[in-house]
Amino acid sequence: MIRKRSVTLLITVVFVFMLQGSSMAAEIDGGEGGTPFNITDSEGRFAFENVTGDSHVVWVDGRTLPERHRFDDMLRVTVSASSNASARSGKMILEASLSDSKITGRLYADLNDNTIFDDGDEPLAGVSIFDPPEIRFLIISWPTEAGQLIQPVKNIMQKHPEITIKVRNTDQARMNLTETEQLIEWADIVYISNVQTTNGPSGPVPDLLMSMKSQGKLNGKVIAAYPNPYHCFPVTRLTNINNTRFVDANGTELTDSQLQAIFDSVSRAVPPKTPLMVLRELQQQYPAMASYLKFQEYKTSDTASPENREQGLMYLLALAFPGRGYNFTEPVIVPKYALYRNGRLYYNFTDYEQFLTPGRPTVGITSWMALTWERGDLLMLDRLISEMESRGINVIATIAQGNPVDGTPVINAMRSYFFDSQNRTRIQGLITLQSFKIGGATAAIAERMIMDNNILVFRSLVVSDSEETWYISDSGMDFTSITSQIVLPEFQGQILTMVTASTRKTIDTVTGLRLNAISPLMSA
């Protein structure tokens, strides 16, 4: 069992002795694709006639409000048939109801704070009110990707108030099948990624999806299902977005083995080819799958970024609802590694030198981009940097793309930032926040760099429980964490290990996703 200690202080002692407004309303893409809108009258009233669909989102274009009533929050309500709804932001109240194919409502400033429109209130005239039919988007993906999609999802919902997106990771979906079925029935479009277990295509969520298909409960829904990094082809074949067909250029249906080979060729692209290059070749080879495969371009190791993931989701929405006028941009190749400080990425070491004081000992930090920057989970990095600097130690913190197999970006980050142009080390110690071996399949290169320069490597451990649970537990770290964070790193010479953080589980209030955030131990 890993002993409980005062963490960050002890890490620091080891190294001491060895040596970011704009208004939300202004960002709304209002009225695109012919979205119905109305102007409030002198009494603040509005109406939409002959509406179709059983759910609508009514929202205020804050840009058209009187200056004294401008606000930064989104003011929107979702109305269903024969229902009333209201929402408040500060003094502003938006009311709406849907009945007999007509939406009526009022916008006013509740000056006397009684939540009732009366003589003491101010009706707001001349304000644009939008009424697009609601689009209900459900995402079920493995925990890493689900976390990476949180900020892109929030950006989309901010810019397109008619889109409601719920996100569940595969663990959530598996543990609450009743809710999962309800969400699937609720959704207009469903994006599914890696819902199966590594042992095969069956499992609670795949079985649920196939059962719902047999009952006709998926009829009328737009589905985009992807198998990687593992394979679950019964679920994958539920895909119908943009009339996707899993056939070759001659129209012959692809077998599961052939589909697996397609996705393997992307994830195991052999240099000089990259996954992005392979995907574009595959779109030429399998035209009936071209639009389906194109979505993968937005999340390869060449393009992995919050901005590209947002555009990828907009791409799916544009395919699913072509008449709504949704726009997207092409994926942009992004750097695979960078320096990190104070919520920003730096790509040039010269720009980063402002944070380093000559003559002080220096430590480096390595971390995976997918688990830090892309998820917005930066608290542990910020805490380590702050504690080190408060004790007179320089920090060169790197964030890189990577996984247990592909460690090339991590190696390139180390070469670029931990060593100068004469190949002299800038660091005397290294803290790694990533699991398994540094460098993945190229671990031998990292080991040579570490040993040749006599760099002490410290593995910062993260327990999967909350801090409170871990402190009273007799079992310590779980088997998987011990293997990935201690056993394999020790084979690489990372012999100094210490628990520095716990896992804080929260529910995102906007999307419903259960987030596992890394939280520094309070005893540090």
C-alpha positions in Angstrom: 0.0 0.0 0.0 1.3 3.5 -0.9 1.8 5.4 2.3 0.0 8.7 2.8 2.3 11.7 3.0 2.4 15.5 2.7 3.0 15.5 -1.0 4.0 18.5 -2.9 6.2 19.7 0.0 8.1 16.4 -0.1 8.5 16.5 -3.8 9.9 20.0 -3.5 12.3 19.0 -0.7 13.7 16.1 -2.9 14.6 18.6 -5.6 15.8 21.3 -3.3 18.3 18.9 -1.8 19.3 17.1 -5.0 20.4 20.3 -6.3 -6.7 34.7 -18.9 -15.0 39.5 -21.7 -17.0 39.5 -24.2 -20.8 39.2 -23.8 -22.2 35.8 -24.4 -25.0 37.4 -26.5 -22.4 38.7 -29.0 -21.3 35.1 -29.7 -24.7 33.7 -30.6 -25.1 32.6 -34.2 -28.7 34.0 -34.4 -31.1 33.3 -37.3 -28.8 31.2 -39.4 -30.5 28.8 -41.8 -33.8 30.8 -41.7 -34.3 30.3 -38.0 -37.7 31.9 -37.1 -37.6 35.1 -35.1 -40.0 37.7 -33.9 -39.8 41.2 -32.5 -41.5 41.9 -29.2 -44.3 44.5 -29.3 -44.9 47.4 -27.0 -46.1 45.1 -24.2 -43.0 42.8 -24.6 -45.2 40.1 -26.3 -44.3 37.8 -29.2 -45.9 35.0 -31.0 -45.0 32.2 -33.5 -47.7 30.7 -35.6 -48.0 27.3 -37.3 -45.0 25.8 -35.4 -44.2 22.1 -35.9 -42.4 19.6 -33.7 -43.1 18.8 -30.0 -40.2 20.8 -28.5 -38.9 24.3 -29.2 -36.2 26.5 -27.8 -37.2 30.2 -27.4 -34.3 32.5 -26.7 -33.5 36.2 -26.5 -31.0 37.9 -28.8 -29.2 39.9 -26.1 -27.7 42.2 -28.8 -31.1 43.7 -29.4 -31.8 44.5 -25.7 -31.7 48.1 -24.4 -28.2 48.9 -23.2 -29.3 49.1 -19.6 -30.7 45.6 -19.7 -27.8 43.8 -21.4 -26.6 40.6 -19.7 -24.0 38.0 -20.1 -26.1 34.9 -19.3 -28.1 33.0 -21.9 -31.8 33.6 -21.5 -33.7 30.7 -23.1 -36.6 28.4 -22.4 -37.6 25.0 -23.8 -41.3 24.6 -24.4 -43.2 21.4 -25.2 -46.7 20.9 -26.3 -49.4 22.2 -23.9 -46.7 23.5 -21.5 -45.6 26.8 -20.0 -42.0 27.7 -19.3 -40.0 30.7 -17.9 -36.4 31.7 -17.3 -34.8 34.5 -15.4 -31.5 36.3 -15.7 -31.1 39.2 -13.3 -34.2 41.3 -13.6 -35.0 39.8 -17.0 -37.8 37.2 -17.3 -38.7 35.3 -20.5 -42.0 33.5 -20.5 -43.3 31.2 -23.3 -46.0 28.5 -23.9 -46.8 26.1 -26.7 -50.4 25.2 -27.5 -52.3 24.4 -30.7 -49.2 24.9 -32.9 -48.6 28.4 -31.6 -46.0 29.8 -29.3 -46.8 32.9 -27.3 -44.8 34.7 -24.7 -43.5 37.9 -23.1 -40.2 39.5 -22.2 -40.0 42.0 -19.4 -37.9 43.4 -16.6 -39.2 42.3 -13.2 -38.4 45.6 -11.5 -40.3 44.7 -8.3 -38.9 41.2 -8.1 -42.3 39.4 -7.6 -41.9 37.2 -10.7 -45.3 38.3 -12.0 -45.8 40.8 -14.8 -47.7 43.8 -13.4 -47.7 47.6 -13.3 -44.4 47.7 -11.5 -42.5 46.0 -14.4 -41.1 47.2 -17.7 -42.1 45.3 -20.9 -39.3 45.2 -23.4 -40.2 46.2 -27.0 -38.2 45.7 -30.1 -36.2 42.8 -28.9 -35.5 39.8 -31.3 -36.8 36.5 -30.0 -35.8 33.3 -31.8 -37.8 30.0 -32.1 -35.9 27.2 -33.8 -37.0 23.6 -33.2 -34.9 22.0 -30.5 -32.2 19.6 -31.6 -31.4 17.0 -29.0 -27.9 15.6 -29.3 -26.7 12.7 -27.1 -23.0 11.7 -26.9 -21.9 8.4 -25.4 -18.2 7.9 -25.4 -15.3 6.5 -23.4 -14.3 8.7 -20.4 -11.2 10.3 -22.0 -13.0 11.5 -25.1 -16.1 12.5 -23.2 -14.0 14.7 -21.0 -12.3 16.2 -24.1 -15.7 17.1 -25.5 -17.1 19.1 -22.6 -15.8 22.5 -23.6 -16.6 22.1 -27.3 -20.1 21.0 -26.3 -20.6 24.1 -24.1 -19.3 26.4 -26.9 -21.8 24.9 -29.3 -24.7 25.3 -26.9 -23.7 28.9 -26.2 -23.6 29.8 -29.9 -26.6 27.7 -30.9 -29.2 27.9 -28.0 -31.6 25.6 -29.9 -29.1 22.7 -29.5 -29.3 20.7 -26.3 -26.4 18.3 -25.8 -26.2 15.6 -23.1 -22.9 13.7 -22.6 -22.4 10.4 -20.8 -19.2 8.4 -20.6 -19.4 4.7 -21.1 -19.2 3.9 -17.4 -22.2 6.2 -16.7 -24.1 4.6 -19.5 -23.4 1.1 -18.3 -24.2 1.8 -14.7 -27.6 3.4 -15.4 -29.1 1.6 -18.3 -32.6 3.0 -17.5 -31.4 6.6 -17.9 -29.3 5.6 -21.0 -32.4 4.2 -22.7 -34.4 7.3 -21.8 -31.7 9.6 -23.2 -31.5 7.6 -26.5 -35.2 7.8 -26.9 -35.0 11.6 -26.1 -32.3 12.3 -28.7 -32.6 13.3 -32.3 -29.0 12.5 -33.1 -26.7 10.1 -31.2 -22.9 10.0 -31.4 -21.5 6.7 -30.0 -17.8 5.9 -29.6 -16.2 2.8 -28.0 -19.2 1.6 -26.0 -18.1 -2.0 -25.8 -15.7 -3.9 -23.6 -12.2 -5.0 -24.8 -13.5 -8.6 -24.5 -15.8 -8.5 -27.4 -18.8 -6.8 -29.0 -21.3 -7.7 -26.2 -21.9 -5.7 -23.1 -24.7 -3.9 -21.3 -24.7 -0.8 -23.6 -24.3 -2.6 -26.9 -27.0 -5.1 -25.9 -29.3 -2.2 -25.0 -28.7 -0.5 -28.3 -29.4 -3.7 -30.3 -32.5 -4.4 -28.3 -33.8 -0.9 -28.9 -33.1 -1.4 -32.6 -35.2 -4.6 -32.7 -38.0 -2.8 -31.0 -37.9 0.1 -33.5 -36.9 2.6 -30.9 -34.0 3.9 -33.0 -36.2 4.7 -36.0 -36.0 8.3 -37.1 -32.8 9.0 -35.2 -29.6 10.0 -36.8 -26.8 7.8 -35.6 -23.0 8.1 -36.0 -21.3 5.1 -34.2 -17.5 4.5 -34.2 -15.7 1.5 -32.9 -12.2 2.7 -32.2 -10.0 2.3 -30.3 -11.7 -1.1 -29.8 -14.2 -2.8 -32.1 -18.0 -3.3 -31.7 -19.3 -3.7 -35.2 -23.0 -4.5 -34.5 -23.2 -1.0 -32.9 -21.0 0.5 -35.6 -23.4 -0.7 -38.2 -26.3 1.3 -36.6 -24.7 4.3 -38.3 -27.0 6.0 -40.8 -25.7 9.6 -40.9 -25.6 11.0 -44.4 -26.7 7.6 -45.8 -23.5 5.9 -44.8 -23.1 2.4 -46.1 -20.3 0.0 -45.1 -19.5 -1.2 -48.6 -16.5 -1.1 -50.9 -16.2 0.9 -54.1 -18.1 -1.9 -55.9 -21.0 -1.9 -53.5 -20.0 -5.1 -51.8 -20.7 -5.2 -48.1 -17.6 -5.1 -45.9 -17.1 -7.9 -43.4 -16.3 -7.1 -39.7 -12.7 -8.1 -40.4 -12.5 -5.7 -43.3 -14.0 -2.9 -41.1 -11.5 -3.7 -38.4 -8.6 -3.5 -40.9 -9.8 0.0 -42.0 -9.8 1.4 -38.5 -6.6 -0.4 -37.6 -4.9 1.2 -40.6 -5.8 4.6 -39.1 -4.7 4.0 -35.5 -1.5 2.1 -36.6 -0.5 4.4 -39.5 3.1 3.7 -40.5 5.4 6.7 -40.9 5.8 8.7 -43.0 2.1 8.4 -43.3 0.0 9.9 -40.5 -3.5 8.9 -39.4 -4.8 12.0 -41.2 -3.2 11.0 -44.4 -4.6 7.5 -44.1 -8.1 8.7 -43.4 -8.1 10.8 -46.6 -6.9 7.9 -48.6 -9.7 5.7 -47.2 -12.3 8.2 -48.1 -11.2 7.8 -51.7 -11.3 4.0 -51.5 -14.7 3.8 -49.7 -16.9 6.6 -51.1 -20.0 5.3 -49.4 -18.2 5.8 -46.1 -16.4 9.1 -47.0 -18.5 11.5 -44.9 -18.5 9.0 -42.0 -14.7 8.7 -42.1 -14.2 12.4 -42.5 -15.4 13.1 -39.0 -12.4 11.1 -37.7 -10.2 13.8 -39.3 -11.2 16.2 -36.4 -9.6 14.0 -33.7 -6.4 12.4 -35.0 -3.1 13.0 -33.3 -2.5 15.7 -35.9 -5.7 17.6 -35.2 -6.5 16.8 -31.5 -7.6 20.1 -30.0 -10.8 21.6 -28.4 -11.3 23.8 -31.5 -11.2 20.9 -33.9 -13.4 18.8 -31.8 -16.0 21.6 -31.7 -15.9 21.8 -35.5 -16.2 18.0 -35.7 -19.4 18.1 -33.8 -20.7 20.9 -36.0 -19.8 18.7 -39.0 -22.0 15.9 -37.7 -24.8 18.4 -37.1 -24.5 19.8 -40.6 -24.7 16.3 -42.0 -27.7 15.4 -39.8 -29.7 18.5 -40.4 -28.7 19.9 -43.8 -31.6 22.4 -43.9 -30.6 24.2 -40.7 -27.6 26.0 -42.2 -25.0 24.8 -39.7 -21.5 25.7 -40.7 -18.2 24.0 -39.9 -14.5 24.6 -40.8 -12.0 22.0 -42.0 -9.8 20.4 -39.4 -6.5 22.3 -38.7 -3.2 20.5 -38.0 -2.0 21.6 -34.5 1.3 21.1 -32.8 1.7 17.8 -30.9 3.6 19.3 -28.0 4.0 22.6 -26.2 5.2 24.3 -23.0 2.6 25.2 -20.4 2.2 28.1 -18.0 -0.8 29.9 -16.4 -3.5 28.5 -18.7 -1.5 29.1 -21.9 0.5 27.0 -24.3 3.9 28.2 -25.6 5.7 26.7 -28.6 8.9 28.7 -28.5 11.3 28.2 -25.7 12.5 31.8 -26.0 9.0 33.0 -25.2 9.0 30.7 -22.1 12.3 31.9 -20.7 10.5 34.8 -19.0 9.3 32.3 -16.3 12.8 31.0 -15.5 15.3 32.7 -13.2 19.0 32.1 -14.0 21.0 30.3 -11.4 18.1 28.3 -9.9 17.8 24.5 -10.0 15.3 23.5 -12.7 12.8 20.6 -13.0 10.8 19.4 -16.0 7.3 18.1 -16.0 5.8 15.8 -18.7 2.0 15.2 -19.1 -0.4 14.0 -21.7 -2.4 16.6 -23.6 -5.5 14.4 -23.7 -5.7 14.3 -19.9 -4.8 17.9 -19.2 -5.1 20.6 -21.7 -7.9 19.1 -23.8 -10.0 18.3 -20.8 -9.2 21.6 -19.0 -7.9 19.6 -16.1 -4.9 21.7 -15.2 -5.2 22.1 -11.4 -2.4 19.6 -10.7 0.0 21.2 -13.1 -0.7 24.7 -11.8 -0.2 23.5 -8.2 3.1 21.7 -8.9 4.5 24.8 -10.7 3.3 27.1 -7.9 4.8 25.0 -5.1 8.2 24.6 -6.9 8.5 28.2 -7.7 7.6 29.3 -4.2 10.7 27.3 -3.1 13.1 28.8 -5.6 12.9 26.1 -8.3 12.4 26.8 -12.0 9.8 24.7 -13.8 9.7 23.7 -17.5 6.3 22.1 -17.9 5.5 20.3 -21.1 2.2 18.9 -22.5 2.3 16.5 -25.4 0.1 14.2 -27.4 0.7 10.6 -26.5 -0.6 7.3 -25.2 1.0 4.1 -23.8 2.1 3.1 -27.4 2.9 6.4 -29.3 5.4 8.4 -27.2 7.1 10.3 -30.0 5.5 13.7 -29.2 6.6 13.3 -25.6 10.2 12.5 -26.7 10.1 15.5 -29.1 9.0 17.8 -26.3 11.8 16.6 -24.1 14.4 17.1 -26.8 13.1 20.6 -27.7 12.6 22.0 -24.3 14.7 20.1 -21.7 17.9 20.4 -23.8 19.6 23.4 -25.4 21.0 23.7 -28.9 24.2 22.0 -27.7 22.2 19.1 -26.3 23.0 20.2 -22.7 20.3 19.5 -20.2 18.3 22.4 -18.8 16.8 20.3 -16.0 18.2 18.4 -13.1 15.0 16.5 -12.2 11.9 15.4 -13.9 8.3 14.9 -12.6 6.1 12.8 -14.9 2.3 12.9 -14.6 1.7 10.3 -17.3 1.2 6.6 -16.8 3.2 3.7 -18.2 6.7 4.3 -19.5 7.9 7.7 -20.7 8.1 7.5 -24.5 5.8 4.5 -25.0 7.2 2.3 -27.7 10.2 4.6 -27.9 10.9 4.4 -24.2 14.5 3.4 -24.8 15.2 6.9 -26.2 13.8 8.5 -23.1 15.7 6.2 -20.9 19.0 7.1 -22.7 18.2 10.8 -22.3 17.5 10.5 -18.6 20.5 8.2 -17.7 23.1 10.0 -19.8 22.3 13.3 -18.1 21.8 11.9 -14.6 18.3 13.2 -14.3 16.3 12.1 -11.3 12.8 11.0 -12.3 9.9 11.4 -9.9 6.5 9.7 -10.7 3.6 11.7 -9.4 0.9 9.2 -8.5 -2.8 9.7 -8.7 -5.2 7.5 -6.8 -8.6 6.7 -8.4 -10.5 7.4 -5.2 -11.4 10.7 -3.6 -8.9 12.0 -1.0 -11.3 11.3 1.8 -11.9 7.7 0.7 -8.2 7.0 0.1 -7.2 8.2 3.6 -9.5 5.7 5.3 -8.9 2.9 2.9 -6.8 -0.2 3.9 -6.2 -1.2 0.3 -4.3 1.8 -1.0 -4.1 2.1 -4.8 -6.0 -0.3 -7.1 -4.2 -2.9 -9.2 -4.5 -1.1 -12.5 -3.1 2.1 -11.0 -0.2 0.2 -9.4 0.7 -1.5 -12.7 0.5 1.6 -14.9 1.9 4.2 -12.4 4.4 2.2 -10.4 5.4 -1.2 -11.9 6.0 -0.3 -15.5 7.6 3.1 -14.6 10.0 1.4 -12.2 11.3 -0.8 -15.1 12.4 2.6 -16.6 14.2 3.7 -13.5 11.4 6.0 -12.1 12.1 4.7 -8.6 10.8 7.8 -6.6 7.1 7.6 -6.4 4.6 9.4 -4.2 0.9 10.0 -4.1 0.3 13.6 -5.0 -3.4 13.7 -6.1 -6.7 12.1 -5.8 -9.6 11.8 -8.2 -12.5 14.3 -7.7 -15.7 13.1 -9.2 -18.3 15.7 -10.2 -21.3 16.0 -12.5 -21.2 18.7 -15.1 -24.4 20.7 -14.6 -24.8 21.5 -18.3 -24.2 18.2 -20.0 -24.7 15.7 -17.2 -21.3 14.1 -17.7 -19.5 12.6 -14.7 -16.1 14.1 -14.7 -13.0 12.6 -13.0 -10.8 15.6 -12.3 -7.3 15.3 -10.8 -7.2 17.1 -7.5 -3.9 17.8 -5.5 -4.0 16.4 -2.0 -5.0 19.0 0.6 -2.2 17.9 2.9 0.3 19.2 0.4 
